[in-house]
């Protein structure tokens, strides 16, 4: 290993180049996160009886329940449909964000590095 550094890396210019590349990656990741946060995901459950819309920030934006889904004798079914729609919408938002970020980072998990 080269003294005071990593093998194959001279200290001066290579470190500056690495820093510039890291800065570019950070800027691209910030832009991508802003775009992902603005996206909306809409999912239905119960054959369209309940629709949930979330954004990339994983905030519930809209919840639509068709009147025929409301059965006073079966409130638990409605609760299940609502939870299924919201959870699937959130799962879709999370998976899409992770997939898009992975494309940007080449599959590397940079967890908290930037």
Biopython code that builds the backbone (N, CA, C, O; Angstrom):
import numpy as np
from Bio.PDB.StructureBuilder import StructureBuilder

atoms = [
    (1, "UNK", "N", (0.844, -1.181, 0.000)),
    (1, "UNK", "CA", (0.000, 0.000, 0.000)),
    (1, "UNK", "C", (0.888, 1.241, 0.000)),
    (1, "UNK", "O", (1.909, 1.286, 0.686)),
    (2, "UNK", "N", (0.494, 2.230, -0.763)),
    (2, "UNK", "CA", (1.257, 3.468, -0.822)),
    (2, "UNK", "C", (1.253, 4.114, 0.552)),
    (2, "UNK", "O", (0.261, 4.067, 1.279)),
    (3, "UNK", "N", (2.360, 4.703, 0.884)),
    (3, "UNK", "CA", (2.491, 5.306, 2.202)),
    (3, "UNK", "C", (1.516, 6.467, 2.368)),
    (3, "UNK", "O", (1.478, 7.390, 1.554)),
    (4, "UNK", "N", (0.716, 6.400, 3.458)),
    (4, "UNK", "CA", (-0.198, 7.492, 3.772)),
    (4, "UNK", "C", (-1.432, 7.544, 2.894)),
    (4, "UNK", "O", (-2.118, 8.566, 2.880)),
    (5, "UNK", "N", (-1.742, 6.498, 2.168)),
    (5, "UNK", "CA", (-2.921, 6.562, 1.308)),
    (5, "UNK", "C", (-3.399, 5.191, 0.916)),
    (5, "UNK", "O", (-3.159, 4.213, 1.625)),
    (6, "UNK", "N", (-4.058, 5.117, -0.181)),
    (6, "UNK", "CA", (-4.578, 3.865, -0.694)),
    (6, "UNK", "C", (-3.753, 3.437, -1.897)),
    (6, "UNK", "O", (-3.214, 4.282, -2.612)),
    (7, "UNK", "N", (-3.648, 2.129, -2.129)),
    (7, "UNK", "CA", (-2.853, 1.676, -3.265)),
    (7, "UNK", "C", (-3.368, 2.265, -4.572)),
    (7, "UNK", "O", (-4.571, 2.297, -4.827)),
    (8, "UNK", "N", (-2.435, 2.727, -5.388)),
    (8, "UNK", "CA", (-2.805, 3.214, -6.710)),
    (8, "UNK", "C", (-3.348, 4.627, -6.723)),
    (8, "UNK", "O", (-3.748, 5.124, -7.777)),
    (9, "UNK", "N", (-3.371, 5.279, -5.586)),
    (9, "UNK", "CA", (-3.918, 6.643, -5.541)),
    (9, "UNK", "C", (-2.840, 7.608, -5.048)),
    (9, "UNK", "O", (-2.397, 7.528, -3.902)),
    (10, "UNK", "N", (-2.432, 8.505, -5.916)),
    (10, "UNK", "CA", (-1.555, 9.571, -5.465)),
    (10, "UNK", "C", (-2.385, 10.518, -4.617)),
    (10, "UNK", "O", (-3.600, 10.595, -4.802)),
    (11, "UNK", "N", (-1.785, 11.217, -3.720)),
    (11, "UNK", "CA", (-2.558, 12.006, -2.762)),
    (11, "UNK", "C", (-3.225, 13.230, -3.372)),
    (11, "UNK", "O", (-4.425, 13.415, -3.171)),
    (12, "UNK", "N", (-2.522, 14.059, -4.091)),
    (12, "UNK", "CA", (-3.037, 15.348, -4.520)),
    (12, "UNK", "C", (-4.210, 15.323, -5.470)),
    (12, "UNK", "O", (-5.357, 15.473, -5.049)),
    (13, "UNK", "N", (-3.936, 15.134, -6.754)),
    (13, "UNK", "CA", (-4.942, 15.247, -7.798)),
    (13, "UNK", "C", (-6.052, 14.219, -7.710)),
    (13, "UNK", "O", (-7.215, 14.532, -7.961)),
    (14, "UNK", "N", (-5.699, 12.995, -7.354)),
    (14, "UNK", "CA", (-6.718, 11.949, -7.290)),
    (14, "UNK", "C", (-7.740, 12.214, -6.189)),
    (14, "UNK", "O", (-8.926, 11.939, -6.367)),
    (15, "UNK", "N", (-7.295, 12.739, -5.066)),
    (15, "UNK", "CA", (-8.218, 13.043, -3.974)),
    (15, "UNK", "C", (-9.167, 14.177, -4.381)),
    (15, "UNK", "O", (-10.355, 14.149, -4.057)),
    (16, "UNK", "N", (-8.633, 15.165, -5.091)),
    (16, "UNK", "CA", (-9.485, 16.264, -5.557)),
    (16, "UNK", "C", (-10.503, 15.749, -6.566)),
    (16, "UNK", "O", (-11.667, 16.148, -6.538)),
    (17, "UNK", "N", (-10.069, 14.868, -7.452)),
    (17, "UNK", "CA", (-10.979, 14.292, -8.450)),
    (17, "UNK", "C", (-12.056, 13.467, -7.757)),
    (17, "UNK", "O", (-13.229, 13.540, -8.122)),
    (18, "UNK", "N", (-11.662, 12.688, -6.764)),
    (18, "UNK", "CA", (-12.616, 11.887, -6.008)),
    (18, "UNK", "C", (-13.626, 12.780, -5.292)),
    (18, "UNK", "O", (-14.818, 12.473, -5.262)),
    (19, "UNK", "N", (-13.157, 13.870, -4.725)),
    (19, "UNK", "CA", (-14.038, 14.808, -4.032)),
    (19, "UNK", "C", (-15.033, 15.437, -5.010)),
    (19, "UNK", "O", (-16.207, 15.606, -4.682)),
    (20, "UNK", "N", (-14.556, 15.785, -6.223)),
    (20, "UNK", "CA", (-15.458, 16.354, -7.233)),
    (20, "UNK", "C", (-16.517, 15.336, -7.659)),
    (20, "UNK", "O", (-17.688, 15.678, -7.824)),
    (21, "UNK", "N", (-16.090, 14.082, -7.834)),
    (21, "UNK", "CA", (-17.038, 13.037, -8.216)),
    (21, "UNK", "C", (-18.076, 12.815, -7.116)),
    (21, "UNK", "O", (-19.258, 12.627, -7.401)),
    (22, "UNK", "N", (-17.634, 12.838, -5.873)),
    (22, "UNK", "CA", (-18.552, 12.668, -4.747)),
    (22, "UNK", "C", (-19.548, 13.825, -4.688)),
    (22, "UNK", "O", (-20.726, 13.619, -4.393)),
    (23, "UNK", "N", (-19.079, 15.033, -4.966)),
    (23, "UNK", "CA", (-19.962, 16.200, -4.956)),
    (23, "UNK", "C", (-21.000, 16.089, -6.075)),
    (23, "UNK", "O", (-22.174, 16.397, -5.866)),
    (24, "UNK", "N", (-20.574, 15.652, -7.256)),
    (24, "UNK", "CA", (-21.508, 15.475, -8.369)),
    (24, "UNK", "C", (-22.554, 14.414, -8.032)),
    (24, "UNK", "O", (-23.740, 14.588, -8.312)),
    (25, "UNK", "N", (-22.105, 13.317, -7.431)),
    (25, "UNK", "CA", (-23.026, 12.253, -7.044)),
    (25, "UNK", "C", (-24.020, 12.760, -6.010)),
    (25, "UNK", "O", (-25.209, 12.449, -6.082)),
    (26, "UNK", "N", (-23.540, 13.539, -5.049)),
    (26, "UNK", "CA", (-24.430, 14.087, -4.027)),
    (26, "UNK", "C", (-25.476, 15.011, -4.661)),
    (26, "UNK", "O", (-26.649, 14.959, -4.291)),
    (27, "UNK", "N", (-25.066, 15.846, -5.600)),
    (27, "UNK", "CA", (-26.007, 16.745, -6.270)),
    (27, "UNK", "C", (-27.040, 15.945, -7.057)),
    (27, "UNK", "O", (-28.227, 16.267, -7.028)),
    (28, "UNK", "N", (-26.593, 14.902, -7.760)),
    (28, "UNK", "CA", (-27.519, 14.071, -8.528)),
    (28, "UNK", "C", (-28.492, 13.345, -7.604)),
    (28, "UNK", "O", (-29.677, 13.220, -7.913)),
    (29, "UNK", "N", (-27.993, 12.874, -6.484)),
    (29, "UNK", "CA", (-28.859, 12.173, -5.529)),
    (29, "UNK", "C", (-29.892, 13.125, -4.920)),
    (29, "UNK", "O", (-31.047, 12.747, -4.726)),
    (30, "UNK", "N", (-29.481, 14.339, -4.624)),
    (30, "UNK", "CA", (-30.407, 15.330, -4.069)),
    (30, "UNK", "C", (-31.510, 15.644, -5.074)),
    (30, "UNK", "O", (-32.686, 15.711, -4.715)),
    (31, "UNK", "N", (-31.124, 15.836, -6.331)),
    (31, "UNK", "CA", (-32.108, 16.115, -7.382)),
    (31, "UNK", "C", (-33.060, 14.930, -7.553)),
    (31, "UNK", "O", (-34.272, 15.116, -7.662)),
    (32, "UNK", "N", (-32.510, 13.714, -7.575)),
    (32, "UNK", "CA", (-33.327, 12.515, -7.723)),
    (32, "UNK", "C", (-34.308, 12.389, -6.554)),
    (32, "UNK", "O", (-35.474, 12.051, -6.759)),
    (33, "UNK", "N", (-33.842, 12.660, -5.329)),
    (33, "UNK", "CA", (-34.720, 12.546, -4.161)),
    (33, "UNK", "C", (-35.863, 13.552, -4.253)),
    (33, "UNK", "O", (-36.998, 13.229, -3.902)),
    (34, "UNK", "N", (-35.580, 14.756, -4.715)),
    (34, "UNK", "CA", (-36.640, 15.758, -4.880)),
    (34, "UNK", "C", (-37.677, 15.288, -5.889)),
    (34, "UNK", "O", (-38.879, 15.455, -5.680)),
    (35, "UNK", "N", (-37.204, 14.695, -6.993)),
    (35, "UNK", "CA", (-38.127, 14.187, -8.008)),
    (35, "UNK", "C", (-38.946, 13.020, -7.469)),
    (35, "UNK", "O", (-40.146, 12.931, -7.725)),
    (36, "UNK", "N", (-38.308, 12.137, -6.732)),
    (36, "UNK", "CA", (-39.023, 10.986, -6.159)),
    (36, "UNK", "C", (-40.034, 11.429, -5.113)),
    (36, "UNK", "O", (-41.124, 10.862, -5.027)),
    (37, "UNK", "N", (-39.687, 12.434, -4.318)),
    (37, "UNK", "CA", (-40.613, 12.943, -3.308)),
    (37, "UNK", "C", (-41.875, 13.519, -3.935)),
    (37, "UNK", "O", (-42.954, 13.457, -3.346)),
    (38, "UNK", "N", (-41.733, 14.083, -5.137)),
    (38, "UNK", "CA", (-42.872, 14.717, -5.805)),
    (38, "UNK", "C", (-43.780, 13.704, -6.523)),
    (38, "UNK", "O", (-44.923, 14.030, -6.847)),
    (39, "UNK", "N", (-43.295, 12.502, -6.771)),
    (39, "UNK", "CA", (-44.107, 11.499, -7.466)),
    (39, "UNK", "C", (-45.304, 11.078, -6.623)),
    (39, "UNK", "O", (-45.280, 11.129, -5.393)),
    (40, "UNK", "N", (-46.352, 10.660, -7.330)),
    (40, "UNK", "CA", (-47.552, 10.163, -6.652)),
    (40, "UNK", "C", (-47.810, 8.726, -7.076)),
    (40, "UNK", "O", (-47.601, 8.351, -8.230)),
    (41, "UNK", "N", (-48.269, 7.934, -6.120)),
    (41, "UNK", "CA", (-48.551, 6.516, -6.340)),
    (41, "UNK", "C", (-49.971, 6.241, -5.884)),
    (41, "UNK", "O", (-50.357, 6.584, -4.766)),
    (42, "UNK", "N", (-50.744, 5.616, -6.764)),
    (42, "UNK", "CA", (-52.143, 5.338, -6.462)),
    (42, "UNK", "C", (-52.383, 3.834, -6.560)),
    (42, "UNK", "O", (-52.014, 3.198, -7.547)),
    (43, "UNK", "N", (-53.004, 3.278, -5.527)),
    (43, "UNK", "CA", (-53.250, 1.846, -5.448)),
    (43, "UNK", "C", (-54.679, 1.626, -4.984)),
    (43, "UNK", "O", (-55.199, 2.376, -4.158)),
    (44, "UNK", "N", (-55.313, 0.582, -5.527)),
    (44, "UNK", "CA", (-56.674, 0.242, -5.095)),
    (44, "UNK", "C", (-56.668, -1.124, -4.417)),
    (44, "UNK", "O", (-55.768, -1.939, -4.621)),
    (45, "UNK", "N", (-57.688, -1.347, -3.612)),
    (45, "UNK", "CA", (-57.894, -2.658, -3.006)),
    (45, "UNK", "C", (-59.381, -2.972, -3.070)),
    (45, "UNK", "O", (-60.213, -2.097, -3.309)),
    (46, "UNK", "N", (-59.692, -4.247, -2.850)),
    (46, "UNK", "CA", (-61.102, -4.654, -2.871)),
    (46, "UNK", "C", (-61.736, -4.452, -4.225)),
    (46, "UNK", "O", (-62.906, -4.078, -4.311)),
    (47, "UNK", "N", (-60.988, -4.692, -5.287)),
    (47, "UNK", "CA", (-61.546, -4.529, -6.622)),
    (47, "UNK", "C", (-61.936, -3.095, -6.939)),
    (47, "UNK", "O", (-62.894, -2.851, -7.672)),
    (48, "UNK", "N", (-61.188, -2.147, -6.382)),
    (48, "UNK", "CA", (-61.462, -0.738, -6.655)),
    (48, "UNK", "C", (-62.361, -0.074, -5.622)),
    (48, "UNK", "O", (-62.737, 1.088, -5.781)),
    (49, "UNK", "N", (-62.706, -0.794, -4.576)),
    (49, "UNK", "CA", (-63.587, -0.226, -3.545)),
    (49, "UNK", "C", (-62.879, 0.865, -2.732)),
    (49, "UNK", "O", (-63.509, 1.830, -2.297)),
    (50, "UNK", "N", (-61.574, 0.705, -2.533)),
    (50, "UNK", "CA", (-60.787, 1.677, -1.770)),
    (50, "UNK", "C", (-59.562, 2.051, -2.598)),
    (50, "UNK", "O", (-58.864, 1.186, -3.127)),
    (51, "UNK", "N", (-59.315, 3.350, -2.701)),
    (51, "UNK", "CA", (-58.148, 3.850, -3.425)),
    (51, "UNK", "C", (-57.341, 4.744, -2.498)),
    (51, "UNK", "O", (-57.882, 5.630, -1.838)),
    (52, "UNK", "N", (-56.030, 4.493, -2.460)),
    (52, "UNK", "CA", (-55.123, 5.320, -1.656)),
    (52, "UNK", "C", (-54.087, 5.928, -2.581)),
    (52, "UNK", "O", (-53.557, 5.257, -3.467)),
    (53, "UNK", "N", (-53.802, 7.207, -2.367)),
    (53, "UNK", "CA", (-52.764, 7.904, -3.134)),
    (53, "UNK", "C", (-51.760, 8.479, -2.134)),
    (53, "UNK", "O", (-52.127, 9.183, -1.194)),
    (54, "UNK", "N", (-50.483, 8.158, -2.362)),
    (54, "UNK", "CA", (-49.403, 8.675, -1.523)),
    (54, "UNK", "C", (-48.375, 9.352, -2.419)),
    (54, "UNK", "O", (-48.366, 9.160, -3.635)),
    (55, "UNK", "N", (-47.509, 10.149, -1.796)),
    (55, "UNK", "CA", (-46.412, 10.726, -2.558)),
    (55, "UNK", "C", (-45.113, 10.042, -2.164)),
    (55, "UNK", "O", (-45.102, 9.162, -1.304)),
    (56, "UNK", "N", (-44.037, 10.444, -2.788)),
    (56, "UNK", "CA", (-42.746, 9.848, -2.524)),
    (56, "UNK", "C", (-42.218, 10.115, -1.130)),
    (56, "UNK", "O", (-41.292, 9.443, -0.675)),
    (57, "UNK", "N", (-42.798, 11.093, -0.446)),
    (57, "UNK", "CA", (-42.431, 11.362, 0.945)),
    (57, "UNK", "C", (-43.165, 10.423, 1.896)),
    (57, "UNK", "O", (-43.007, 10.486, 3.115)),
    (58, "UNK", "N", (-43.981, 9.544, 1.290)),
    (58, "UNK", "CA", (-44.778, 8.566, 2.023)),
    (58, "UNK", "C", (-45.850, 9.229, 2.884)),
    (58, "UNK", "O", (-46.129, 8.814, 4.009)),
    (59, "UNK", "N", (-46.439, 10.278, 2.308)),
    (59, "UNK", "CA", (-47.566, 10.965, 2.932)),
    (59, "UNK", "C", (-48.838, 10.546, 2.205)),
    (59, "UNK", "O", (-48.867, 10.494, 0.975)),
    (60, "UNK", "N", (-49.874, 10.253, 2.955)),
    (60, "UNK", "CA", (-51.159, 9.915, 2.366)),
    (60, "UNK", "C", (-51.783, 11.202, 1.835)),
    (60, "UNK", "O", (-52.031, 12.136, 2.597)),
    (61, "UNK", "N", (-52.035, 11.248, 0.524)),
    (61, "UNK", "CA", (-52.581, 12.446, -0.108)),
    (61, "UNK", "C", (-54.084, 12.375, -0.264)),
    (61, "UNK", "O", (-54.788, 13.378, -0.142)),
    (62, "UNK", "N", (-54.567, 11.167, -0.536)),
    (62, "UNK", "CA", (-55.996, 11.015, -0.833)),
    (62, "UNK", "C", (-56.422, 9.592, -0.491)),
    (62, "UNK", "O", (-55.688, 8.631, -0.717)),
    (63, "UNK", "N", (-57.619, 9.486, 0.056)),
    (63, "UNK", "CA", (-58.200, 8.186, 0.346)),
    (63, "UNK", "C", (-59.649, 8.230, -0.131)),
    (63, "UNK", "O", (-60.438, 9.058, 0.325)),
    (64, "UNK", "N", (-59.991, 7.329, -1.057)),
    (64, "UNK", "CA", (-61.340, 7.288, -1.609)),
    (64, "UNK", "C", (-61.974, 5.947, -1.257)),
    (64, "UNK", "O", (-61.386, 4.887, -1.474)),
    (65, "UNK", "N", (-63.177, 6.016, -0.713)),
    (65, "UNK", "CA", (-63.916, 4.804, -0.353)),
    (65, "UNK", "C", (-65.269, 4.873, -1.058)),
    (65, "UNK", "O", (-66.040, 5.811, -0.854)),
    (66, "UNK", "N", (-65.544, 3.878, -1.884)),
    (66, "UNK", "CA", (-66.833, 3.849, -2.573)),
    (66, "UNK", "C", (-67.926, 3.535, -1.556)),
    (66, "UNK", "O", (-67.718, 2.733, -0.645)),
    (67, "UNK", "N", (-69.090, 4.165, -1.711)),
    (67, "UNK", "CA", (-70.182, 3.978, -0.750)),
    (67, "UNK", "C", (-70.566, 2.512, -0.544)),
    (67, "UNK", "O", (-70.918, 2.107, 0.564)),
    (68, "UNK", "N", (-70.497, 1.724, -1.614)),
    (68, "UNK", "CA", (-70.886, 0.318, -1.471)),
    (68, "UNK", "C", (-69.907, -0.486, -0.626)),
    (68, "UNK", "O", (-70.202, -1.620, -0.248)),
    (69, "UNK", "N", (-68.738, 0.093, -0.323)),
    (69, "UNK", "CA", (-67.771, -0.584, 0.547)),
    (69, "UNK", "C", (-68.122, -0.416, 2.019)),
    (69, "UNK", "O", (-67.587, -1.112, 2.882)),
    (70, "UNK", "N", (-69.026, 0.515, 2.292)),
    (70, "UNK", "CA", (-69.384, 0.804, 3.681)),
    (70, "UNK", "C", (-70.548, -0.087, 4.094)),
    (70, "UNK", "O", (-71.690, 0.114, 3.681)),
    (71, "UNK", "N", (-70.226, -1.070, 4.915)),
    (71, "UNK", "CA", (-71.228, -1.990, 5.461)),
    (71, "UNK", "C", (-71.142, -1.884, 6.979)),
    (71, "UNK", "O", (-70.172, -2.356, 7.573)),
    (72, "UNK", "N", (-72.142, -1.270, 7.621)),
    (72, "UNK", "CA", (-72.093, -1.087, 9.074)),
    (72, "UNK", "C", (-71.932, -2.408, 9.832)),
    (72, "UNK", "O", (-71.462, -2.423, 10.970)),
    (73, "UNK", "N", (-72.320, -3.501, 9.204)),
    (73, "UNK", "CA", (-72.199, -4.801, 9.861)),
    (73, "UNK", "C", (-70.826, -5.436, 9.656)),
    (73, "UNK", "O", (-70.529, -6.476, 10.244)),
    (74, "UNK", "N", (-69.992, -4.818, 8.830)),
    (74, "UNK", "CA", (-68.681, -5.384, 8.558)),
    (74, "UNK", "C", (-67.625, -4.280, 8.447)),
    (74, "UNK", "O", (-66.985, -4.126, 7.407)),
    (75, "UNK", "N", (-67.454, -3.530, 9.510)),
    (75, "UNK", "CA", (-66.490, -2.438, 9.550)),
    (75, "UNK", "C", (-65.057, -2.977, 9.416)),
    (75, "UNK", "O", (-64.190, -2.318, 8.842)),
    (76, "UNK", "N", (-64.824, -4.167, 9.945)),
    (76, "UNK", "CA", (-63.491, -4.747, 9.880)),
    (76, "UNK", "C", (-63.028, -4.949, 8.440)),
    (76, "UNK", "O", (-61.851, -4.750, 8.139)),
    (77, "UNK", "N", (-63.930, -5.338, 7.554)),
    (77, "UNK", "CA", (-63.560, -5.510, 6.152)),
    (77, "UNK", "C", (-63.107, -4.174, 5.554)),
    (77, "UNK", "O", (-62.106, -4.121, 4.838)),
    (78, "UNK", "N", (-63.825, -3.121, 5.840)),
    (78, "UNK", "CA", (-63.458, -1.803, 5.331)),
    (78, "UNK", "C", (-62.102, -1.377, 5.883)),
    (78, "UNK", "O", (-61.277, -0.830, 5.151)),
    (79, "UNK", "N", (-61.873, -1.623, 7.158)),
    (79, "UNK", "CA", (-60.579, -1.289, 7.747)),
    (79, "UNK", "C", (-59.454, -2.055, 7.047)),
    (79, "UNK", "O", (-58.396, -1.493, 6.763)),
    (80, "UNK", "N", (-59.689, -3.334, 6.772)),
    (80, "UNK", "CA", (-58.692, -4.153, 6.084)),
    (80, "UNK", "C", (-58.412, -3.625, 4.675)),
    (80, "UNK", "O", (-57.262, -3.585, 4.239)),
    (81, "UNK", "N", (-59.472, -3.221, 3.968)),
    (81, "UNK", "CA", (-59.294, -2.685, 2.618)),
    (81, "UNK", "C", (-58.488, -1.388, 2.640)),
    (81, "UNK", "O", (-57.626, -1.170, 1.789)),
    (82, "UNK", "N", (-58.773, -0.531, 3.616)),
    (82, "UNK", "CA", (-58.047, 0.739, 3.737)),
    (82, "UNK", "C", (-56.574, 0.466, 4.049)),
    (82, "UNK", "O", (-55.686, 1.042, 3.422)),
    (83, "UNK", "N", (-56.323, -0.404, 5.009)),
    (83, "UNK", "CA", (-54.935, -0.714, 5.357)),
    (83, "UNK", "C", (-54.195, -1.343, 4.176)),
    (83, "UNK", "O", (-53.032, -1.020, 3.935)),
    (84, "UNK", "N", (-54.850, -2.225, 3.450)),
    (84, "UNK", "CA", (-54.212, -2.876, 2.303)),
    (84, "UNK", "C", (-53.840, -1.853, 1.231)),
    (84, "UNK", "O", (-52.736, -1.894, 0.689)),
    (85, "UNK", "N", (-54.748, -0.949, 0.931)),
    (85, "UNK", "CA", (-54.482, 0.053, -0.104)),
    (85, "UNK", "C", (-53.361, 1.001, 0.315)),
    (85, "UNK", "O", (-52.458, 1.281, -0.473)),
    (86, "UNK", "N", (-53.414, 1.490, 1.539)),
    (86, "UNK", "CA", (-52.395, 2.432, 2.009)),
    (86, "UNK", "C", (-51.029, 1.746, 2.087)),
    (86, "UNK", "O", (-50.027, 2.301, 1.635)),
    (87, "UNK", "N", (-50.989, 0.550, 2.654)),
    (87, "UNK", "CA", (-49.710, -0.155, 2.775)),
    (87, "UNK", "C", (-49.107, -0.480, 1.417)),
    (87, "UNK", "O", (-47.894, -0.372, 1.240)),
    (88, "UNK", "N", (-49.929, -0.872, 0.464)),
    (88, "UNK", "CA", (-49.409, -1.186, -0.868)),
    (88, "UNK", "C", (-48.904, 0.077, -1.568)),
    (88, "UNK", "O", (-47.886, 0.037, -2.259)),
    (89, "UNK", "N", (-49.602, 1.182, -1.394)),
    (89, "UNK", "CA", (-49.157, 2.443, -1.989)),
    (89, "UNK", "C", (-47.814, 2.871, -1.383)),
    (89, "UNK", "O", (-46.918, 3.305, -2.106)),
    (90, "UNK", "N", (-47.679, 2.748, -0.068)),
    (90, "UNK", "CA", (-46.426, 3.096, 0.588)),
    (90, "UNK", "C", (-45.294, 2.163, 0.156)),
    (90, "UNK", "O", (-44.165, 2.606, -0.055)),
    (91, "UNK", "N", (-45.599, 0.878, 0.028)),
    (91, "UNK", "CA", (-44.610, -0.100, -0.417)),
    (91, "UNK", "C", (-44.144, 0.228, -1.845)),
    (91, "UNK", "O", (-42.954, 0.146, -2.148)),
    (92, "UNK", "N", (-45.081, 0.595, -2.704)),
    (92, "UNK", "CA", (-44.748, 0.955, -4.084)),
    (92, "UNK", "C", (-43.841, 2.184, -4.111)),
    (92, "UNK", "O", (-42.861, 2.220, -4.856)),
    (93, "UNK", "N", (-44.167, 3.184, -3.302)),
    (93, "UNK", "CA", (-43.342, 4.394, -3.243)),
    (93, "UNK", "C", (-41.933, 4.069, -2.763)),
    (93, "UNK", "O", (-40.956, 4.570, -3.320)),
    (94, "UNK", "N", (-41.823, 3.241, -1.741)),
    (94, "UNK", "CA", (-40.515, 2.877, -1.192)),
    (94, "UNK", "C", (-39.694, 2.089, -2.203)),
    (94, "UNK", "O", (-38.520, 2.386, -2.421)),
    (95, "UNK", "N", (-40.309, 1.087, -2.818)),
    (95, "UNK", "CA", (-39.588, 0.253, -3.778)),
    (95, "UNK", "C", (-39.134, 1.058, -4.992)),
    (95, "UNK", "O", (-38.034, 0.850, -5.503)),
    (96, "UNK", "N", (-39.979, 1.972, -5.450)),
    (96, "UNK", "CA", (-39.609, 2.806, -6.599)),
    (96, "UNK", "C", (-38.438, 3.716, -6.241)),
    (96, "UNK", "O", (-37.494, 3.855, -7.019)),
    (97, "UNK", "N", (-38.500, 4.331, -5.067)),
    (97, "UNK", "CA", (-37.408, 5.208, -4.636)),
    (97, "UNK", "C", (-36.100, 4.443, -4.527)),
    (97, "UNK", "O", (-35.061, 4.916, -4.988)),
    (98, "UNK", "N", (-36.146, 3.259, -3.918)),
    (98, "UNK", "CA", (-34.933, 2.462, -3.760)),
    (98, "UNK", "C", (-34.366, 2.035, -5.110)),
    (98, "UNK", "O", (-33.152, 2.062, -5.314)),
    (99, "UNK", "N", (-35.240, 1.644, -6.028)),
    (99, "UNK", "CA", (-34.783, 1.209, -7.350)),
    (99, "UNK", "C", (-34.150, 2.365, -8.121)),
    (99, "UNK", "O", (-33.114, 2.187, -8.763)),
    (100, "UNK", "N", (-34.755, 3.536, -8.065)),
    (100, "UNK", "CA", (-34.218, 4.700, -8.786)),
    (100, "UNK", "C", (-32.884, 5.145, -8.194)),
    (100, "UNK", "O", (-31.957, 5.470, -8.935)),
    (101, "UNK", "N", (-32.780, 5.162, -6.884)),
    (101, "UNK", "CA", (-31.527, 5.558, -6.237)),
    (101, "UNK", "C", (-30.435, 4.532, -6.529)),
    (101, "UNK", "O", (-29.270, 4.891, -6.700)),
    (102, "UNK", "N", (-30.810, 3.266, -6.583)),
    (102, "UNK", "CA", (-29.847, 2.210, -6.870)),
    (102, "UNK", "C", (-29.258, 2.381, -8.267)),
    (102, "UNK", "O", (-28.072, 2.128, -8.477)),
    (103, "UNK", "N", (-30.080, 2.809, -9.217)),
    (103, "UNK", "CA", (-29.580, 3.079, -10.570)),
    (103, "UNK", "C", (-28.519, 4.175, -10.535)),
    (103, "UNK", "O", (-27.508, 4.103, -11.234)),
    (104, "UNK", "N", (-28.766, 5.180, -9.718)),
    (104, "UNK", "CA", (-27.871, 6.329, -9.637)),
    (104, "UNK", "C", (-26.551, 5.956, -8.969)),
    (104, "UNK", "O", (-25.492, 6.432, -9.377)),
    (105, "UNK", "N", (-26.611, 5.112, -7.952)),
    (105, "UNK", "CA", (-25.417, 4.775, -7.185)),
    (105, "UNK", "C", (-24.752, 3.490, -7.675)),
    (105, "UNK", "O", (-23.759, 3.045, -7.100)),
    (106, "UNK", "N", (-25.291, 2.904, -8.721)),
    (106, "UNK", "CA", (-24.717, 1.674, -9.244)),
    (106, "UNK", "C", (-24.934, 0.491, -8.322)),
    (106, "UNK", "O", (-24.160, -0.467, -8.344)),
    (107, "UNK", "N", (-25.990, 0.549, -7.503)),
    (107, "UNK", "CA", (-26.315, -0.548, -6.600)),
    (107, "UNK", "C", (-25.610, -0.460, -5.261)),
    (107, "UNK", "O", (-25.852, -1.286, -4.380)),
    (108, "UNK", "N", (-24.743, 0.525, -5.093)),
    (108, "UNK", "CA", (-24.046, 0.656, -3.802)),
    (108, "UNK", "C", (-24.998, 1.227, -2.778)),
    (108, "UNK", "O", (-25.740, 2.164, -3.073)),
    (109, "UNK", "N", (-24.990, 0.679, -1.582)),
    (109, "UNK", "CA", (-25.773, 1.226, -0.486)),
    (109, "UNK", "C", (-24.907, 2.255, 0.231)),
    (109, "UNK", "O", (-23.965, 1.905, 0.942)),
    (110, "UNK", "N", (-25.235, 3.520, 0.035)),
    (110, "UNK", "CA", (-24.438, 4.589, 0.617)),
    (110, "UNK", "C", (-25.047, 5.073, 1.923)),
    (110, "UNK", "O", (-24.646, 6.117, 2.438)),
    (111, "UNK", "N", (-25.989, 4.349, 2.458)),
    (111, "UNK", "CA", (-26.720, 4.652, 3.668)),
    (111, "UNK", "C", (-26.154, 5.762, 4.529)),
    (111, "UNK", "O", (-25.270, 5.510, 5.348)),
    (112, "UNK", "N", (-26.627, 6.950, 4.371)),
    (112, "UNK", "CA", (-26.239, 8.073, 5.219)),
    (112, "UNK", "C", (-24.916, 8.718, 4.842)),
    (112, "UNK", "O", (-24.513, 9.691, 5.479)),
    (113, "UNK", "N", (-24.232, 8.212, 3.833)),
    (113, "UNK", "CA", (-22.958, 8.804, 3.441)),
    (113, "UNK", "C", (-23.163, 10.234, 2.948)),
    (113, "UNK", "O", (-22.338, 11.113, 3.196)),
    (114, "UNK", "N", (-24.284, 10.454, 2.241)),
    (114, "UNK", "CA", (-24.574, 11.796, 1.722)),
    (114, "UNK", "C", (-25.746, 12.365, 2.437)),
    (114, "UNK", "O", (-26.156, 13.490, 2.152)),
]
sb = StructureBuilder()
sb.init_structure("model")
sb.init_model(0)
sb.init_chain("A")
sb.init_seg("    ")
for serial, (resi, resn, name, xyz) in enumerate(atoms, 1):
    if name == "N":
        sb.init_residue(resn, " ", resi, " ")
    sb.init_atom(name, np.array(xyz, "f"), 0.0, 1.0, " ", f" {name:<3s}", serial, name[0])
structure = sb.get_structure()
